[in-house]
Amino acid sequence: MPRHRGFTLVEMLVVVGIIAVLVGLLVPAIGSARRNSLATGSQSNLKQWGSATINYTSTHKERLPWEGLPAIADMPTNLAEPTYWANAVAMLAGERPYSETVAAAQLGQEDIPVAPTQSIFCDPGAITEVDDPWPFPGGGCFFSYVPNMRLNDALALDVVAEPKKVITIGMIPDSAATVLMMELRARASELPSVDPYIGEATMVNQSDWRCFPNHHFEGGHVVFADGHTAHILNDTATRSVQHNRDPSQSLGDWNKPGKLIWNPQGIAPYSLP
């Protein structure tokens, strides 16, 4: 009878080598596909926020929703206001007002959605530094997407007398370049330790380029006032029109006409007026 010859050591090494090469090619491809999927999911969430916000203006005399008071400690005041973005816009995006989500969590009926939970409030590609919601007196919250806090810079002189005053869509000359909402940086360590923006607080419910993300292909996504979304490199979003990333520069302007506008009614300096 013929003898069956087994594999030689050399043949086995060749097979193992081929498998190793295939795995080496496959693993990065799988990782890239996953990163693309997470980025696409986050961009889709932001697109929904943009569409819902624009729909809101169509039934509110072109007025944008109220961005709220910036500090998380002020969330009880924000949640009590129906025109607060997380209440008003959420309903137009197929969600209940955020105040109801917070109330249900306070009663122990459910948890506050925190990234990467599947929620329109959460970026599926974000890795946070803490698992718990951001605490405030009597509750907690979490946002991966926030309004551009510089939209109302031109109305700064009226904030004391009328704190909920907001601009209208008609006051935005270049809607295709004006940032309506943005992804939020999820943790400080997304940036290099020497980055000038690393010390900025990221537990906020409104922001600008200071808290721009860096976890989606070295940048993040924004939705513009005309409803379209785009991926923006962190270096681009955080660099002034004078090509400077130094927050202490004098007379710096982070508006980039025709490309990336934060304050549609004037310049966008690093320091608020």
The 8 nearest C-alpha neighbors of each residue, nearest first, counted from 0:
[[1, 2, 3, 4, 5, 6, 7, 10],
 [2, 0, 3, 4, 5, 6, 7, 10],
 [1, 3, 4, 0, 5, 6, 7, 8],
 [4, 2, 5, 1, 0, 6, 7, 10],
 [3, 5, 2, 6, 7, 1, 10, 8],
 [6, 4, 7, 3, 2, 8, 10, 11],
 [7, 5, 10, 11, 8, 4, 9, 12],
 [6, 8, 10, 9, 11, 5, 4, 12],
 [9, 7, 11, 10, 12, 6, 13, 5],
 [8, 10, 12, 7, 11, 13, 6, 14],
 [11, 9, 13, 7, 12, 8, 6, 14],
 [12, 10, 14, 8, 13, 9, 15, 7],
 [11, 13, 15, 9, 10, 14, 16, 8],
 [12, 14, 16, 10, 11, 15, 17, 9],
 [15, 13, 11, 17, 16, 12, 18, 10],
 [16, 14, 12, 18, 17, 13, 11, 19],
 [15, 17, 13, 19, 14, 18, 12, 20],
 [16, 18, 20, 14, 19, 15, 13, 21],
 [17, 19, 21, 15, 20, 16, 22, 14],
 [20, 18, 16, 22, 17, 21, 23, 15],
 [19, 21, 23, 17, 18, 22, 16, 24],
 [20, 22, 18, 24, 23, 19, 25, 17],
 [23, 21, 25, 19, 24, 20, 26, 18],
 [24, 22, 20, 21, 25, 26, 19, 27],
 [23, 25, 21, 22, 26, 27, 20, 28],
 [24, 26, 22, 28, 23, 27, 21, 29],
 [25, 27, 29, 28, 23, 24, 22, 30],
 [28, 26, 30, 29, 25, 31, 24, 23],
 [27, 29, 31, 25, 26, 30, 32, 24],
 [28, 30, 32, 26, 27, 31, 25, 33],
 [31, 29, 27, 33, 28, 32, 26, 34],
 [30, 32, 28, 34, 33, 29, 27, 35],
 [33, 31, 35, 29, 30, 34, 28, 36],
 [32, 34, 36, 30, 35, 31, 29, 37],
 [35, 33, 31, 37, 36, 32, 38, 30],
 [34, 36, 32, 38, 33, 37, 39, 31],
 [35, 37, 33, 39, 34, 38, 32, 40],
 [38, 36, 124, 40, 34, 39, 35, 123],
 [37, 39, 35, 41, 40, 36, 215, 34],
 [38, 40, 42, 36, 37, 41, 35, 43],
 [41, 39, 43, 37, 38, 42, 36, 44],
 [42, 40, 44, 122, 38, 43, 39, 123],
 [41, 43, 39, 45, 44, 40, 46, 38],
 [42, 44, 46, 40, 41, 45, 39, 47],
 [45, 43, 41, 47, 46, 42, 119, 40],
 [44, 46, 48, 42, 47, 43, 49, 222],
 [45, 47, 43, 49, 44, 48, 42, 228],
 [48, 46, 50, 44, 45, 49, 51, 92],
 [49, 47, 45, 51, 46, 50, 52, 44],
 [48, 50, 46, 52, 226, 47, 51, 222],
 [49, 51, 47, 53, 52, 48, 226, 54],
 [50, 52, 54, 48, 91, 92, 49, 53],
 [53, 51, 55, 49, 54, 50, 88, 48],
 [52, 54, 56, 50, 55, 51, 49, 57],
 [55, 53, 51, 57, 52, 56, 50, 58],
 [54, 56, 52, 53, 57, 58, 51, 59],
 [57, 55, 61, 59, 53, 62, 58, 54],
 [56, 58, 54, 55, 61, 59, 60, 53],
 [57, 59, 56, 55, 60, 54, 61, 62],
 [60, 58, 56, 61, 62, 57, 55, 63],
 [59, 61, 62, 58, 56, 57, 167, 63],
 [62, 60, 56, 167, 168, 59, 57, 63],
 [63, 61, 167, 56, 60, 59, 166, 168],
 [62, 64, 56, 167, 165, 166, 61, 65],
 [65, 63, 84, 82, 83, 66, 62, 87],
 [64, 66, 83, 67, 82, 84, 163, 63],
 [67, 65, 84, 83, 64, 146, 205, 68],
 [68, 66, 77, 65, 83, 69, 84, 163],
 [67, 69, 70, 73, 77, 66, 74, 76],
 [70, 68, 205, 204, 67, 203, 71, 73],
 [71, 69, 72, 73, 68, 203, 74, 204],
 [70, 72, 73, 74, 203, 135, 69, 204],
 [71, 73, 135, 70, 74, 136, 75, 134],
 [74, 72, 71, 70, 76, 75, 68, 77],
 [73, 75, 77, 71, 76, 72, 78, 135],
 [76, 74, 78, 77, 73, 79, 72, 136],
 [77, 75, 74, 79, 73, 78, 80, 68],
 [78, 76, 74, 67, 79, 75, 80, 83],
 [77, 79, 98, 75, 80, 76, 74, 83],
 [78, 80, 76, 77, 75, 81, 98, 83],
 [79, 81, 78, 83, 77, 82, 76, 86],
 [82, 80, 83, 86, 87, 79, 78, 96],
 [81, 83, 87, 80, 64, 65, 84, 86],
 [84, 82, 65, 86, 80, 81, 85, 67],
 [85, 83, 64, 87, 88, 86, 65, 66],
 [84, 86, 97, 89, 83, 88, 87, 96],
 [87, 85, 96, 97, 84, 83, 89, 88],
 [86, 88, 84, 82, 89, 90, 83, 85],
 [89, 87, 91, 84, 90, 52, 51, 86],
 [88, 90, 92, 94, 91, 86, 87, 85],
 [91, 89, 94, 95, 93, 92, 88, 87],
 [92, 90, 51, 88, 89, 93, 94, 87],
 [93, 91, 89, 90, 51, 94, 47, 88],
 [92, 94, 90, 91, 89, 95, 88, 51],
 [95, 93, 90, 89, 92, 96, 91, 97],
 [94, 96, 90, 89, 97, 99, 93, 86],
 [97, 95, 86, 98, 99, 89, 90, 87],
 [96, 98, 86, 100, 99, 85, 95, 101],
 [97, 99, 78, 101, 96, 100, 102, 86],
 [100, 98, 102, 97, 101, 96, 103, 95],
 [101, 99, 97, 103, 102, 98, 104, 111],
 [100, 102, 104, 98, 99, 103, 105, 97],
 [101, 103, 99, 105, 104, 100, 98, 106],
 [104, 102, 106, 100, 108, 105, 101, 109],
 [105, 103, 107, 109, 101, 110, 106, 102],
 [104, 106, 102, 107, 103, 101, 138, 137],
 [107, 105, 103, 104, 108, 102, 109, 101],
 [106, 108, 104, 105, 109, 103, 110, 102],
 [107, 109, 103, 106, 104, 110, 105, 102],
 [110, 108, 104, 107, 103, 111, 106, 100],
 [111, 109, 104, 112, 108, 107, 103, 100],
 [110, 112, 104, 113, 140, 132, 101, 109],
 [113, 111, 116, 110, 118, 114, 141, 121],
 [112, 114, 116, 141, 115, 121, 111, 132],
 [115, 113, 116, 121, 122, 125, 123, 112],
 [114, 116, 123, 122, 125, 121, 113, 117],
 [117, 115, 114, 113, 118, 112, 121, 123],
 [118, 116, 115, 121, 123, 119, 114, 112],
 [119, 117, 120, 121, 116, 112, 122, 114],
 [118, 120, 44, 121, 117, 122, 45, 47],
 [119, 121, 118, 142, 143, 144, 122, 112],
 [122, 120, 114, 143, 118, 119, 115, 123],
 [121, 123, 41, 125, 124, 143, 114, 115],
 [124, 122, 115, 125, 37, 114, 41, 121],
 [125, 123, 37, 122, 115, 38, 126, 41],
 [124, 126, 122, 123, 185, 114, 115, 127],
 [127, 125, 185, 124, 128, 114, 115, 186],
 [126, 128, 185, 129, 186, 125, 130, 114],
 [127, 129, 186, 126, 130, 185, 187, 188],
 [130, 128, 127, 131, 132, 133, 126, 186],
 [131, 129, 132, 127, 128, 113, 114, 133],
 [130, 132, 129, 133, 113, 134, 111, 139],
 [133, 131, 140, 139, 141, 134, 111, 113],
 [132, 134, 139, 140, 141, 131, 135, 202],
 [135, 133, 139, 138, 132, 140, 136, 71],
 [134, 136, 72, 138, 139, 137, 71, 133],
 [137, 135, 138, 72, 134, 75, 139, 74],
 [138, 136, 135, 139, 105, 75, 134, 101],
 [139, 137, 135, 136, 134, 105, 101, 140],
 [138, 140, 134, 133, 132, 135, 101, 141],
 [141, 139, 132, 133, 111, 134, 142, 101],
 [142, 140, 132, 133, 113, 143, 112, 139],
 [143, 141, 144, 120, 121, 204, 145, 140],
 [142, 144, 121, 183, 122, 182, 120, 145],
 [145, 143, 182, 142, 181, 183, 120, 180],
 [144, 146, 205, 180, 204, 181, 206, 182],
 [147, 145, 180, 205, 148, 179, 66, 181],
 [146, 148, 180, 207, 206, 149, 179, 150],
 [149, 147, 206, 205, 150, 146, 207, 151],
 [150, 148, 262, 152, 151, 147, 261, 207],
 [151, 149, 262, 148, 152, 147, 261, 263],
 [150, 152, 154, 153, 149, 165, 166, 155],
 [151, 153, 155, 149, 154, 150, 262, 272],
 [154, 152, 151, 155, 264, 265, 262, 156],
 [153, 155, 152, 151, 157, 156, 158, 165],
 [156, 154, 152, 158, 157, 153, 151, 272],
 [155, 157, 154, 158, 159, 153, 160, 152],
 [158, 156, 155, 160, 154, 159, 161, 162],
 [157, 159, 162, 161, 155, 160, 156, 154],
 [160, 158, 157, 161, 162, 156, 155, 163],
 [159, 161, 157, 158, 162, 156, 164, 163],
 [160, 162, 158, 164, 163, 159, 157, 165],
 [163, 161, 158, 164, 159, 160, 157, 165],
 [164, 162, 161, 65, 165, 158, 67, 66],
 [163, 165, 161, 162, 158, 166, 157, 154],
 [166, 164, 151, 163, 63, 65, 62, 167],
 [167, 165, 62, 151, 63, 170, 168, 164],
 [166, 168, 62, 61, 169, 170, 63, 165],
 [167, 169, 170, 61, 171, 62, 166, 63],
 [168, 170, 167, 171, 61, 172, 166, 62],
 [171, 169, 167, 168, 172, 166, 264, 263],
 [170, 172, 169, 263, 168, 173, 174, 264],
 [173, 171, 174, 170, 263, 169, 264, 177],
 [174, 172, 175, 176, 171, 177, 257, 263],
 [173, 175, 224, 225, 177, 176, 171, 172],
 [174, 176, 225, 173, 223, 177, 224, 227],
 [175, 177, 259, 258, 174, 257, 260, 173],
 [178, 176, 260, 174, 223, 224, 175, 261],
 [179, 177, 223, 261, 180, 260, 222, 224],
 [178, 180, 223, 224, 147, 222, 146, 177],
 [181, 179, 146, 147, 222, 145, 178, 221],
 [182, 180, 221, 144, 145, 220, 183, 222],
 [183, 181, 144, 143, 220, 219, 221, 212],
 [182, 184, 143, 212, 144, 211, 210, 185],
 [183, 185, 212, 211, 210, 186, 201, 213],
 [186, 184, 127, 125, 183, 126, 201, 212],
 [187, 185, 188, 127, 128, 184, 189, 201],
 [186, 188, 189, 197, 190, 185, 198, 184],
 [187, 189, 190, 186, 191, 192, 197, 128],
 [188, 190, 187, 213, 186, 214, 191, 212],
 [189, 191, 188, 187, 197, 194, 192, 213],
 [190, 192, 194, 193, 188, 189, 197, 187],
 [191, 193, 194, 190, 197, 188, 195, 187],
 [194, 192, 191, 195, 197, 190, 196, 198],
 [193, 195, 191, 196, 197, 192, 190, 198],
 [196, 194, 197, 193, 245, 246, 198, 244],
 [197, 195, 194, 198, 199, 209, 210, 190],
 [196, 198, 187, 194, 199, 195, 190, 192],
 [197, 199, 196, 200, 187, 195, 194, 201],
 [198, 200, 197, 196, 201, 210, 209, 187],
 [199, 201, 202, 198, 203, 210, 187, 197],
 [200, 202, 203, 210, 199, 184, 185, 186],
 [203, 201, 200, 133, 71, 204, 141, 142],
 [204, 202, 201, 205, 71, 70, 69, 206],
 [203, 205, 145, 69, 142, 206, 71, 202],
 [206, 204, 145, 146, 148, 203, 69, 147],
 [205, 207, 148, 147, 210, 145, 146, 203],
 [206, 208, 147, 209, 148, 210, 149, 211],
 [207, 209, 211, 237, 210, 236, 206, 253],
 [210, 208, 207, 211, 196, 199, 237, 206],
 [211, 209, 184, 208, 183, 201, 207, 212],
 [210, 212, 208, 184, 183, 209, 233, 213],
 [213, 211, 184, 219, 183, 218, 214, 210],
 [212, 214, 218, 217, 189, 233, 215, 219],
 [215, 213, 212, 217, 218, 216, 189, 219],
 [216, 214, 218, 219, 217, 213, 38, 124],
 [215, 217, 218, 214, 213, 219, 232, 34],
 [218, 216, 213, 215, 232, 214, 233, 219],
 [219, 217, 232, 213, 233, 215, 216, 231],
 [218, 220, 212, 215, 230, 231, 213, 182],
 [221, 219, 230, 229, 182, 231, 181, 42],
 [220, 222, 181, 228, 229, 180, 182, 223],
 [223, 221, 228, 180, 227, 179, 49, 178],
 [222, 224, 178, 179, 226, 177, 225, 227],
 [223, 225, 174, 179, 226, 177, 175, 178],
 [224, 226, 174, 175, 223, 227, 53, 222],
 [227, 225, 49, 223, 224, 50, 222, 228],
 [228, 226, 223, 222, 225, 229, 46, 175],
 [229, 227, 222, 221, 223, 46, 226, 220],
 [230, 228, 220, 221, 231, 222, 227, 42],
 [229, 231, 220, 219, 221, 232, 218, 228],
 [232, 230, 219, 218, 220, 229, 233, 236],
 [233, 231, 218, 235, 234, 217, 236, 219],
 [232, 234, 218, 236, 235, 213, 237, 217],
 [233, 235, 232, 237, 236, 238, 218, 244],
 [234, 236, 232, 238, 233, 237, 231, 239],
 [237, 235, 233, 234, 238, 208, 232, 231],
 [236, 238, 208, 234, 235, 233, 244, 239],
 [239, 237, 244, 243, 235, 242, 236, 234],
 [240, 238, 253, 241, 242, 243, 252, 251],
 [239, 241, 242, 255, 253, 252, 254, 238],
 [240, 242, 239, 243, 251, 252, 238, 253],
 [243, 241, 239, 240, 238, 244, 235, 253],
 [242, 244, 239, 238, 241, 245, 240, 248],
 [245, 243, 238, 237, 246, 239, 242, 195],
 [244, 246, 247, 243, 248, 195, 238, 239],
 [247, 245, 248, 269, 244, 195, 196, 251],
 [248, 246, 245, 249, 269, 251, 270, 244],
 [249, 247, 246, 245, 251, 250, 243, 269],
 [248, 250, 251, 247, 268, 246, 269, 252],
 [251, 249, 252, 248, 268, 269, 266, 247],
 [252, 250, 249, 268, 248, 239, 253, 241],
 [251, 253, 268, 267, 239, 254, 266, 240],
 [254, 252, 239, 267, 240, 268, 255, 251],
 [255, 253, 260, 252, 267, 261, 259, 256],
 [254, 256, 259, 258, 240, 260, 253, 257],
 [257, 255, 258, 254, 260, 259, 176, 240],
 [256, 258, 176, 255, 259, 173, 260, 175],
 [259, 257, 176, 255, 256, 260, 177, 175],
 [258, 260, 255, 176, 177, 254, 256, 257],
 [261, 259, 177, 254, 255, 176, 262, 178],
 [260, 262, 149, 178, 254, 177, 263, 150],
 [261, 263, 150, 149, 267, 264, 265, 260],
 [264, 262, 171, 265, 261, 260, 150, 177],
 [265, 263, 262, 153, 266, 171, 170, 152],
 [266, 264, 262, 263, 267, 153, 152, 254],
 [265, 267, 252, 268, 262, 254, 264, 253],
 [266, 268, 252, 253, 262, 254, 261, 269],
 [269, 267, 252, 270, 251, 266, 253, 271],
 [268, 270, 246, 271, 267, 251, 252, 253],
 [271, 269, 268, 272, 246, 267, 247, 251],
 [270, 272, 269, 268, 152, 267, 149, 155],
 [271, 270, 155, 152, 268, 156, 269, 153]]
